[in-house]
Amino acid sequence: MAKAEAQRKTRRGVVVSDKMDKTVVVRVERLTRHPQYTQVIKRARKFKAHDEHNECRIGDVVEIVETRPLSKEKRWRVTEILKRAAM
């Protein structure tokens, strides 16, 4: 089991929605170079992640890990809250 855990993808992102029960939407940003103009640009993608205890709030920086499909769109789960949002 430990070997399978090591192969799972992990991402860091910011919680943008916590309105669902046990689910948060996490925005993950990455930097990439434009193929023609070589300018560094920011790309973002949103993932739905499982939050078992409803601990995450909007603005929290979290780490998510890939997991088995939990619902139609939810394939990630929150492993750690790295930084709490300032309230």
ABEGO torsion letter per residue (X at the ends): XAAAAAABBBBBBBBABAABBGBBBBBBBBBBBBAAAGBBBBBBBBBBBBBAAGABBBGBBBBBBBBBBABAABABBBABBABBBBX
